[in-house]
Amino acid sequence: MEDISKLREEIDSIDEEIVKLLEKRMEISLKIGKCKKQNNINVLDKSREKEIIKSRVEFLKNNDFKQPLEKLLKLIMEISRELQYK
C-alpha cells in the first residue's frame, strides 16, 4: 500500500501546477475579453465552449473522468466569462 503522505505530496505538487496554469489562463481570458469588447463580439460563444469541451475530453486516457472533466471545464469557462464581462 502506498504511503498516504507521499500521495498527498504528489497532489500538493499537482495543485501548485494547476493554480499557476489557471492564473495564466485567466490572464489570457482577460485579454480575450478586451479584444471582444473592442470588436463588439459577444462574450458567450456556445459553439466555442462546446468545441473546447469536446477537444479537451479527447486528451483523457481514462474515460471514467469524462463527466468530472466536463463539469470542471464548464466551471472554468463560466469564471472566464465573468472576468470578461468586467
C-alpha atoms as a printed R data frame, in Angstrom:
   type eleno elety resid chain resno       x      y       z
1  ATOM     1    CA   MET     A     1   0.000  0.000   0.000
2  ATOM     2    CA   GLU     A     2   1.291  3.422  -0.913
3  ATOM     3    CA   ASP     A     3   2.070  5.913   1.793
4  ATOM     4    CA   ILE     A     4  -0.769  8.443   2.060
5  ATOM     5    CA   SER     A     5   1.589 11.293   2.920
6  ATOM     6    CA   LYS     A     6   3.574 10.722  -0.287
7  ATOM     7    CA   LEU     A     7   0.375 10.653  -2.317
8  ATOM     8    CA   ARG     A     8  -0.732 13.892  -0.669
9  ATOM     9    CA   GLU     A     9   2.612 15.464  -1.530
10 ATOM    10    CA   GLU     A    10   2.021 14.496  -5.158
11 ATOM    11    CA   ILE     A    11  -1.419 16.114  -5.064
12 ATOM    12    CA   ASP     A    12   0.064 19.246  -3.468
13 ATOM    13    CA   SER     A    13   2.599 19.498  -6.269
14 ATOM    14    CA   ILE     A    14  -0.065 18.973  -8.938
15 ATOM    15    CA   ASP     A    15  -2.307 21.564  -7.275
16 ATOM    16    CA   GLU     A    16   0.508 24.103  -7.412
17 ATOM    17    CA   GLU     A    17   0.868 23.499 -11.154
18 ATOM    18    CA   ILE     A    18  -2.894 23.756 -11.643
19 ATOM    19    CA   VAL     A    19  -3.018 27.101  -9.818
20 ATOM    20    CA   LYS     A    20  -0.204 28.529 -11.943
21 ATOM    21    CA   LEU     A    21  -1.849 27.339 -15.156
22 ATOM    22    CA   LEU     A    22  -5.282 28.606 -14.125
23 ATOM    23    CA   GLU     A    23  -3.833 32.004 -13.301
24 ATOM    24    CA   LYS     A    24  -2.176 32.125 -16.714
25 ATOM    25    CA   ARG     A    25  -5.441 31.053 -18.363
26 ATOM    26    CA   MET     A    26  -7.400 33.763 -16.561
27 ATOM    27    CA   GLU     A    27  -4.886 36.435 -17.599
28 ATOM    28    CA   ILE     A    28  -5.282 35.367 -21.233
29 ATOM    29    CA   SER     A    29  -9.048 35.253 -20.808
30 ATOM    30    CA   LEU     A    30  -8.998 38.886 -19.673
31 ATOM    31    CA   LYS     A    31  -7.066 39.820 -22.823
32 ATOM    32    CA   ILE     A    32  -9.611 37.965 -24.941
33 ATOM    33    CA   GLY     A    33 -12.382 39.839 -23.144
34 ATOM    34    CA   LYS     A    34 -10.762 43.168 -24.033
35 ATOM    35    CA   CYS     A    35 -10.483 42.112 -27.682
36 ATOM    36    CA   LYS     A    36 -14.127 41.080 -27.686
37 ATOM    37    CA   LYS     A    37 -15.212 44.447 -26.266
38 ATOM    38    CA   GLN     A    38 -13.121 46.373 -28.783
39 ATOM    39    CA   ASN     A    39 -14.612 44.369 -31.650
40 ATOM    40    CA   ASN     A    40 -18.199 44.179 -30.349
41 ATOM    41    CA   ILE     A    41 -18.070 40.390 -30.034
42 ATOM    42    CA   ASN     A    42 -20.327 38.615 -27.545
43 ATOM    43    CA   VAL     A    43 -18.554 37.198 -24.518
44 ATOM    44    CA   LEU     A    44 -20.584 33.992 -24.649
45 ATOM    45    CA   ASP     A    45 -19.731 31.740 -27.585
46 ATOM    46    CA   LYS     A    46 -21.563 28.466 -27.014
47 ATOM    47    CA   SER     A    47 -20.143 26.768 -30.097
48 ATOM    48    CA   ARG     A    48 -16.585 27.588 -28.983
49 ATOM    49    CA   GLU     A    49 -17.294 26.264 -25.483
50 ATOM    50    CA   LYS     A    50 -18.689 23.002 -26.878
51 ATOM    51    CA   GLU     A    51 -15.644 22.692 -29.116
52 ATOM    52    CA   ILE     A    52 -13.318 23.218 -26.140
53 ATOM    53    CA   ILE     A    53 -15.064 20.593 -24.023
54 ATOM    54    CA   LYS     A    54 -15.094 18.052 -26.834
55 ATOM    55    CA   SER     A    55 -11.426 18.518 -27.696
56 ATOM    56    CA   ARG     A    56 -10.218 18.517 -24.077
57 ATOM    57    CA   VAL     A    57 -12.132 15.344 -23.229
58 ATOM    58    CA   GLU     A    58 -10.217 13.652 -26.043
59 ATOM    59    CA   PHE     A    59  -6.998 14.220 -24.063
60 ATOM    60    CA   LEU     A    60  -8.233 11.831 -21.366
61 ATOM    61    CA   LYS     A    61  -6.729  8.379 -21.116
62 ATOM    62    CA   ASN     A    62  -9.367  7.233 -18.630
63 ATOM    63    CA   ASN     A    63 -12.876  7.786 -19.950
64 ATOM    64    CA   ASP     A    64 -14.269  7.431 -16.413
65 ATOM    65    CA   PHE     A    65 -13.108 11.016 -15.862
66 ATOM    66    CA   LYS     A    66 -15.120 12.427 -18.775
67 ATOM    67    CA   GLN     A    67 -18.032 13.767 -16.725
68 ATOM    68    CA   PRO     A    68 -15.881 15.338 -13.983
69 ATOM    69    CA   LEU     A    69 -13.677 16.979 -16.614
70 ATOM    70    CA   GLU     A    70 -16.681 18.365 -18.479
71 ATOM    71    CA   LYS     A    71 -18.013 19.773 -15.216
72 ATOM    72    CA   LEU     A    72 -14.661 21.372 -14.385
73 ATOM    73    CA   LEU     A    73 -14.271 22.876 -17.847
74 ATOM    74    CA   LYS     A    74 -17.764 24.360 -17.712
75 ATOM    75    CA   LEU     A    75 -16.930 25.987 -14.376
76 ATOM    76    CA   ILE     A    76 -13.620 27.333 -15.669
77 ATOM    77    CA   MET     A    77 -15.332 28.811 -18.722
78 ATOM    78    CA   GLU     A    78 -18.069 30.326 -16.559
79 ATOM    79    CA   ILE     A    79 -15.423 32.042 -14.441
80 ATOM    80    CA   SER     A    80 -13.629 33.197 -17.589
81 ATOM    81    CA   ARG     A    81 -16.851 34.741 -18.896
82 ATOM    82    CA   GLU     A    82 -17.389 36.528 -15.575
83 ATOM    83    CA   LEU     A    83 -13.916 38.046 -15.890
84 ATOM    84    CA   GLN     A    84 -14.577 39.048 -19.487
85 ATOM    85    CA   TYR     A    85 -17.840 40.782 -18.586
86 ATOM    86    CA   LYS     A    86 -15.993 43.091 -16.165
